[in-house]
Amino acid sequence: MNGGNFADIKLHRSDKVKTIGAKNKTLEIRGRRTEIEPTLLLNRITCILNNSADMESFSAYELAPQPPSLFKDGVMRKPTKSSLGLLLKSFTQQSNLPENCLFVLDGGQLLQSVVWPKSSTCADVVQSYISYIVKHYGAKSTVVFDGYGNATSTKVAEQRRRAQRCTYSDIIFDENMPTTTTQAAFLAHSKNKMRLIQALREKMLMTGIRVKQAEADADTLIESTALAVAESEQVPVVVVGTDTDLLVMLVARATASTDMHMLCRCNPVTVFNSQEIQDGIGDTKHHLMFLHAMTGCDTVSAIYCHGKREAFNMVHKQRDYDLLDSFTDSGSTHDEVKRAGEAFILKLYGASSFETLDDYRHIA
C-alpha cells in the first residue's frame, strides 16, 4: 500500500490478517505441520523481538508446548527398538542352543508366553507355568521378574501405556478360585501381576527353580544374573526374552570368559550368540548401550527422522569412537557429556559444521 493511491488499492479477502488464536494450534509452516503455543510465541517474539537480528537467540527454543522433535500427539516419540535387534542379528549365524546350558528367563515375557488352561482354577494356572518351565528349560532355570508398584521404575510409562489397551479389574484370588477373566485383562493390572508372581515364586522355589525379583525394571538384574551364572557355573547361559534392551546389554557386557546366548521366541525363533556379535561389531560394542539409549528407549524419546540403524552405521563405519568416550569414562564432567551428546546429534543430522543445536535450529 505504501506510495499508492488509496482509491486504487484493492484489498482481497486472502490478504486479511488472521490471528494465531483464531487458527488451530497446529499450523503449516514451510510445508510442515508444526504445533504452536500462541501465548509463548507472542511472548517470545511480539513483546520482546526488537529487530530481525534478535531472531537467532529466540530460535534457541522450540516455540511449542512440547518439543515436536521429541513428542508426538502429547507423548514421547516411540522408537522402533527391534530395528537394532535385527541389525545385530546380521552379525551372527543362525545356530542351535548350546548343549548343557542353563536358562535365565525374563519373567515378564514368561507371564505372557504361557497360555492359561481353559475352565481352570488359579492353582491350575500356577501349575501351567511350572510345567512350561520344566518342560522347555529345566528345573535348574532362573526366572527374574519385574518389580511392580515402584513409581521410580523406568517402565512405569510403558506399563501404563499397555494397560490402556483393555479394561481390567483388581482381583484378589486364592488357589481354589476359578479364573473369571481373560489372561490379557488379568495381566493388565499391576496388582494382579504382583499377586500372581508371589504365588509363582512359592511354587517355583519348591520345584527347585531359582527366582529373583527386581525392585523396579528387571532388565539389568536379568543381565547381571546371567553373567553371574555363566561365571560361577562355567556353562553356556541362555537368556530367554524378546526385549532388545536385554540383547544390547548382553552384547555390550559379556566377557570373553563367558558363553552367552539369547533365545528370542518371536517368529521366527532366533538364537543370538553374543560372542559372534561382539566379533562382528568390534569396538562398537563399547558404545552400543549409548547408541541404544540415545536413539530412544523406555525413558528416552526417539530422535525425529533418525533411527537406531542410521546412528549405529554412522558410528560403526566411521569408527569415530573418540566422540563417545565421554559416555564410557566415569570421570567425565556434566559439561563434557553435554558437549559430546550435542556433537553426536549434530553429526547425525549432517550438521557437524555447527557448534550448537541452537545455531543449527536457527539456520534450519
Phi, psi and omega in degrees: 000337183300132177080359182263169176272127185301324182292337182266353184281131176244125180258127180262155180301326181292343180273358183294134180289131179247131178283153178296324180295336180279347181260168172294159180287350175253116183243159176263117180235119181053041174084003181238141176282124185231136180275129185239138171255104188305314183297315181295319180298315181293319180297321184286321189254301188298316186275339189245325186294122179264322178207171186296337181293339180282350187298330182298319181291325180284340177287354176291349181241142171276113188280070181208154180299329174222134183302117181299339179290340183243338184236149176218125181056037174086355179233161180301143175298125185272127180281160172265085186296330183296337181297326177289323177298318178294325179293316179293329179300329181292347181264004179227147178277144177297126185223167177272168178293141178293155179284152176054039181267160173250148185249140171240118189257139170285110185298324179297318178290325179298318181301327181276333189284324184280126179276124182293141175292145182283150177049054185237170174264171179297328177296322178294322179297313179299317181295328179296325177291317180299314181296322180296315181294313182297320182292316187267331188232346179095158184284351179267011181288164176239131178246131180241122182256153170291159169265140181241152181089002179267115185291343182265004180297143179289349182255009182301313182298318180291323178296321178292321179299317180291324182294337181285351184286339180208162177280154183208163179231152175275111188248122173264120189229161169234175189293337181268357182283132177289149178291131185243005182217171178285160180298316182296317181293322180295313184284350179287341181262125185297326181291325176297319178297318181299316180292319180295319179298320178297317178294319179294320183302314181297315181290322180295318180296324177294330180277343182105357178284131179279140185229136173227151176224128179282162176288330179220247179288137188267353188304312181295321179293323177298313182294316181291325177295316180298316179295321180294319178295317181297321182284323183279321183270342181056044177226161174298141179238134180243122174272128181256115181182173181240355186283127178299331178304317181296315181298317181298315181293322179296315180294321184287330190244352178296139181260167182294337183273357181248145178252094188251139178223163174226130179256118179251111184272036172277182179259112004274163176294131186229138174248118179264133176256111186297324181294319179295320179293319178299316179296326182286322184263352175061223185289351177298339180300330182291341183244012184294319180293324176297314181299321181292314182291319185294329184263010173119125175212205185297328184241005180237131181292151172292153179274132184301122173071004180225115185263186184292320181299317181295317180294317180298312182297324180298315181286317186292321182280321183275345179053036181271070185281337182301326181298330187259359182298334180298333183275345178253352180267115182294345180269002181293141177275167178300319181295321179295319178294318180299314181295319180294319179295319179294319178296323179296314181294320177300319179293323179295326178273005180070031184235043184296339181286345179270146181275327183225160175294330178298316179298317182292322179297321180296314180291320181295000000 
